[in-house]
């Protein structure tokens, strides 16, 4: 983590605040805390706030506020942030049917690490994951956790179609495909939950800063949740 955040121009209508140069929970806690503080400050001219692994992009209207004035106000907000404090996170459970046609790469992940499929499921579903950012497709969460023991490289050739709800692993990250799309992550399961709904707000199930836990379910539970939603 940098001793002081870096404030950089991002085109004519963006300001990038960098807090570090690596993927680390402490850095992202700082990003998340800053994002919440900026939202609460309601600075006139800010159009959107977009958090990522190590930085916060502030999109603004230069006809309302200029780069220098915005930077000064944001530095004032940063100065008042409590150092070391971890902001409260929303916790979200993701029911997941592992293996079979829903997780075609589960056996590969297990063989790659010398584990059984059951051990992969237990490891994957036994920890909380921090949502670092959304990207790639609408609502796709990049989740960080301690996945070294089941870390697996991406497919050499991405699939043309990955079903919506697919839960995948790429190196030491895990993620969920909100919509059907191409993708090269190793698919180990699928959730019946809808992560992206363009017709009804809130449009995204998850947000940066959330904590996610995968809950193993069987096929009947999957069908029930798919048809009737959460109880």
Beta strands, then each sheet from edge to edge (+ up, - down):
strand 1: 6-9
strand 2: 14-18
strand 3: 46-51
strand 4: 55-60
strand 5: 91-98
strand 6: 129-134
strand 7: 141-144
strand 8: 159-162
strand 9: 166-170
strand 10: 173-176
strand 11: 181-183
strand 12: 186-190
strand 13: 211-216
sheet 1: 1+ 2- 4+ 3-
sheet 2: 5+ 12- 9+ 10- 7+ 6- 13+ 5+
sheet 3: 8+ 11-
end
